[in-house]
Amino acid sequence: MQGKEETSYLFFLHNYTGIDYNRLLVTTCVNSDSYLNTIMTSDRCSRYAIMHSVYSQKGGTYKGLKLDSRIKEKVTNVRELFSVGDKVERCIDGTSIVASIDLEFNSLEELYEYTPKIMDYVHVELSDAD
């Protein structure tokens, strides 16, 4: 698997579905349906989560992320790709990701309530902004 286990996409899926996808892949590759049968017949809790990519609307020197108090309690993980003091470019084509944030919601309705406004809740702080 590429990348650290705790930051991988499979870890994210396992955390929110309760399914160990590595185990599922390996066991089914060796023609064992035992784990598949277990997950198909077990009750798992559903959690509603998204991974949000954060971009900067301006260029400048990175100071950090600002999370609005309305969204802070929903954030489960933040991965900043820049260090304080690094030069950040303005996002033009979606390739200049600054950070990614995992958020968890109590219901699908709550997820739908927050996601259209997510950019109002998460901001890149810059000094010397263009």
Residue frames as qw, qx, qy, qz and C-alpha x, y, z in Angstrom:
[[0.000, 0.890, 0.455, 0.000, 0.00, 0.00, 0.00],
 [0.408, 0.461, -0.023, 0.788, 1.30, 3.44, -0.85],
 [0.196, -0.648, 0.111, -0.728, 1.69, 6.02, 1.91],
 [0.071, -0.201, 0.776, -0.594, 1.34, 5.72, 5.65],
 [0.183, -0.356, -0.915, -0.052, -1.40, 3.41, 6.87],
 [0.068, -0.576, -0.584, 0.568, -3.02, 6.08, 9.06],
 [0.167, 0.553, -0.062, -0.814, -3.32, 8.58, 6.19],
 [0.055, -0.019, 0.841, 0.539, -4.26, 6.21, 3.39],
 [0.528, -0.058, -0.275, -0.801, -7.62, 6.16, 1.64],
 [0.636, -0.152, -0.748, -0.110, -8.15, 2.54, 2.76],
 [0.258, -0.147, -0.668, 0.682, -7.66, 3.59, 6.38],
 [0.292, 0.043, 0.071, -0.953, -10.29, 6.30, 5.85],
 [0.642, -0.076, -0.530, -0.549, -12.71, 3.74, 4.40],
 [0.540, -0.137, -0.796, 0.236, -12.03, 1.27, 7.21],
 [0.077, -0.071, -0.501, 0.859, -12.57, 3.96, 9.83],
 [0.416, 0.122, 0.076, -0.898, -15.99, 4.89, 8.45],
 [0.736, 0.053, -0.449, -0.504, -17.31, 1.54, 7.23],
 [0.709, -0.410, 0.508, -0.267, -15.81, -0.90, 9.72],
 [0.955, 0.285, 0.076, 0.027, -14.52, -3.05, 6.85],
 [0.448, -0.606, 0.518, 0.404, -10.83, -3.99, 6.68],
 [0.698, 0.652, -0.085, -0.283, -10.36, -3.68, 2.92],
 [0.147, 0.620, -0.770, -0.047, -6.81, -5.05, 2.99],
 [0.408, -0.106, 0.875, -0.239, -8.08, -8.19, 4.72],
 [0.708, 0.469, 0.355, -0.390, -11.03, -8.44, 2.34],
 [0.517, 0.714, -0.396, -0.257, -8.75, -8.16, -0.70],
 [0.022, 0.490, -0.870, 0.045, -6.24, -10.73, 0.55],
 [0.500, 0.022, 0.808, -0.309, -8.79, -13.29, 1.72],
 [0.729, 0.534, 0.240, -0.355, -10.83, -13.15, -1.47],
 [0.385, 0.709, -0.549, -0.220, -7.65, -13.38, -3.60],
 [0.003, 0.321, -0.944, 0.081, -6.87, -16.72, -1.97],
 [0.520, -0.190, -0.684, -0.475, -10.43, -17.97, -2.54],
 [0.234, -0.280, -0.791, 0.491, -11.49, -17.62, 1.07],
 [0.213, -0.579, -0.393, -0.682, -14.95, -16.17, 1.58],
 [0.488, -0.447, -0.648, 0.377, -14.83, -16.29, 5.38],
 [0.167, -0.303, -0.212, 0.914, -14.24, -12.55, 5.92],
 [0.222, -0.118, -0.445, -0.860, -16.65, -11.61, 3.14],
 [0.476, -0.437, -0.734, -0.208, -19.35, -13.79, 4.70],
 [0.388, -0.418, -0.534, 0.625, -18.67, -12.21, 8.10],
 [0.029, -0.219, -0.031, 0.975, -19.08, -8.66, 6.88],
 [0.306, -0.200, -0.595, -0.716, -22.13, -9.49, 4.78],
 [0.543, -0.480, -0.677, -0.129, -23.97, -10.88, 7.82],
 [0.426, -0.349, -0.478, 0.684, -22.79, -8.46, 10.53],
 [0.023, -0.943, -0.327, -0.058, -24.31, -5.19, 11.64],
 [0.525, 0.022, -0.052, 0.849, -22.02, -2.22, 11.16],
 [0.014, -0.805, -0.331, 0.492, -22.70, 1.33, 12.20],
 [0.489, 0.627, 0.295, 0.529, -22.80, 3.87, 9.42],
 [0.304, -0.661, -0.088, 0.681, -20.89, 7.08, 9.81],
 [0.466, 0.823, 0.281, 0.161, -21.19, 9.98, 7.44],
 [0.488, -0.613, 0.216, 0.583, -17.89, 11.50, 6.43],
 [0.602, 0.787, 0.055, 0.125, -16.20, 13.50, 3.72],
 [0.637, -0.272, 0.146, 0.706, -12.64, 14.37, 2.80],
 [0.246, 0.949, 0.188, -0.060, -12.39, 18.03, 1.78],
 [0.670, 0.148, 0.089, 0.722, -9.46, 19.44, -0.20],
 [0.153, -0.893, -0.176, 0.385, -8.47, 22.98, 0.78],
 [0.581, 0.419, 0.228, 0.660, -7.12, 25.46, -1.77],
 [0.230, -0.532, -0.160, 0.799, -5.98, 29.07, -1.51],
 [0.388, 0.825, 0.408, 0.053, -7.77, 31.78, -3.46],
 [0.121, 0.964, -0.233, 0.050, -4.65, 33.98, -3.20],
 [0.789, 0.244, -0.363, 0.432, -0.90, 33.50, -3.19],
 [0.234, -0.839, 0.266, -0.414, 1.27, 34.40, -0.22],
 [0.207, 0.373, -0.820, 0.382, 3.15, 33.06, 2.78],
 [0.653, -0.350, -0.637, -0.213, 1.36, 30.25, 4.61],
 [0.202, -0.461, 0.492, -0.710, 0.32, 31.00, 8.21],
 [0.170, 0.046, 0.932, -0.318, -2.01, 28.04, 8.76],
 [0.233, -0.410, -0.749, -0.465, -5.65, 27.00, 8.48],
 [0.270, -0.053, 0.409, -0.870, -8.54, 28.71, 10.17],
 [0.225, -0.318, -0.902, -0.188, -11.50, 26.48, 11.02],
 [0.384, -0.431, -0.077, -0.813, -14.78, 28.18, 11.85],
 [0.278, -0.176, 0.756, -0.565, -16.24, 27.24, 15.25],
 [0.775, 0.172, 0.112, -0.598, -19.36, 25.91, 13.48],
 [0.849, 0.353, -0.369, -0.134, -17.29, 23.17, 11.80],
 [0.032, 0.627, -0.723, 0.287, -14.47, 22.50, 14.32],
 [0.621, -0.210, 0.650, -0.385, -16.32, 19.75, 16.19],
 [0.892, 0.368, 0.117, -0.237, -16.92, 17.91, 12.90],
 [0.448, 0.713, -0.540, 0.025, -13.21, 17.78, 11.95],
 [0.946, -0.303, 0.116, 0.001, -11.57, 14.43, 12.68],
 [0.757, -0.174, 0.288, 0.560, -8.25, 14.88, 10.86],
 [0.271, 0.940, -0.082, -0.192, -6.27, 17.66, 9.18],
 [0.803, -0.024, 0.291, 0.520, -3.37, 17.05, 6.79],
 [0.114, 0.939, -0.098, -0.309, -1.52, 20.27, 6.02],
 [0.863, 0.328, 0.154, 0.352, 0.78, 20.01, 3.00],
 [0.327, 0.713, -0.161, 0.600, 2.59, 23.27, 3.75],
 [0.562, -0.372, -0.445, 0.590, 4.56, 24.42, 6.76],
 [0.098, -0.949, -0.196, 0.225, 4.19, 27.88, 8.28],
 [0.225, -0.724, 0.358, 0.545, 6.35, 30.23, 6.23],
 [0.480, 0.108, 0.736, 0.465, 6.11, 28.27, 2.96],
 [0.218, 0.276, -0.280, -0.894, 5.10, 30.07, -0.23],
 [0.445, 0.405, 0.783, -0.156, 1.55, 29.18, -1.36],
 [0.009, -0.006, 0.525, 0.851, 0.34, 29.81, -4.89],
 [0.553, 0.217, 0.184, -0.783, -3.17, 30.87, -5.81],
 [0.508, 0.161, 0.845, 0.039, -5.23, 27.91, -6.96],
 [0.321, 0.383, -0.355, -0.790, -5.99, 28.18, -10.66],
 [0.632, 0.172, -0.601, -0.458, -6.74, 24.65, -11.82],
 [0.884, -0.344, 0.008, -0.315, -7.20, 22.58, -8.66],
 [0.847, 0.220, -0.388, 0.289, -3.59, 21.35, -8.53],
 [0.209, 0.487, -0.463, 0.710, -2.34, 23.54, -5.68],
 [0.692, -0.556, -0.435, -0.154, -3.87, 21.73, -2.72],
 [0.042, -0.669, 0.449, -0.591, -2.90, 23.25, 0.63],
 [0.261, -0.193, 0.821, -0.470, -4.51, 20.73, 2.99],
 [0.523, -0.231, -0.692, -0.441, -7.13, 18.03, 3.26],
 [0.329, -0.219, 0.548, -0.737, -9.62, 17.72, 6.07],
 [0.313, -0.247, -0.907, -0.133, -11.71, 14.75, 7.18],
 [0.374, -0.178, 0.250, -0.875, -15.10, 15.63, 8.62],
 [0.172, -0.222, -0.960, 0.018, -17.66, 13.40, 10.29],
 [0.405, -0.212, -0.048, -0.888, -21.37, 14.09, 10.62],
 [0.383, -0.015, 0.779, -0.496, -24.12, 12.56, 12.73],
 [0.613, 0.469, 0.600, -0.211, -26.54, 12.10, 9.85],
 [0.470, 0.313, 0.553, 0.612, -26.78, 12.32, 6.10],
 [0.033, 0.907, 0.379, 0.180, -28.98, 15.39, 6.48],
 [0.410, -0.840, 0.100, 0.341, -26.28, 17.12, 8.55],
 [0.575, -0.137, 0.503, 0.631, -23.67, 16.27, 5.91],
 [0.299, 0.599, 0.552, 0.497, -25.91, 17.78, 3.21],
 [0.177, -0.953, -0.239, 0.063, -26.42, 20.88, 5.37],
 [0.459, -0.739, 0.239, 0.431, -22.70, 21.57, 5.82],
 [0.672, 0.004, 0.501, 0.545, -21.08, 20.53, 2.55],
 [0.386, 0.761, 0.346, 0.389, -22.45, 23.28, 0.26],
 [0.136, -0.969, 0.055, -0.197, -21.02, 25.87, 2.67],
 [0.885, -0.274, -0.043, 0.374, -17.75, 24.12, 3.51],
 [0.544, 0.375, 0.005, 0.751, -15.62, 26.83, 1.92],
 [0.230, -0.797, -0.034, -0.557, -17.22, 29.37, 4.27],
 [0.788, -0.609, 0.027, -0.090, -15.94, 27.37, 7.26],
 [0.834, -0.225, 0.210, 0.458, -12.35, 26.56, 6.24],
 [0.291, 0.953, -0.079, 0.025, -9.87, 29.28, 5.28],
 [0.792, 0.118, -0.100, 0.590, -6.19, 29.39, 4.38],
 [0.250, -0.940, -0.032, 0.228, -4.43, 32.11, 6.37],
 [0.717, 0.377, 0.070, 0.582, -1.69, 33.96, 4.50],
 [0.241, -0.789, 0.007, 0.566, 0.63, 36.84, 5.14],
 [0.070, -0.467, 0.495, 0.729, 1.76, 38.98, 2.22],
 [0.563, 0.429, 0.706, -0.032, -1.27, 37.83, 0.22],
 [0.209, 0.053, 0.524, 0.824, -1.37, 38.74, -3.48]]
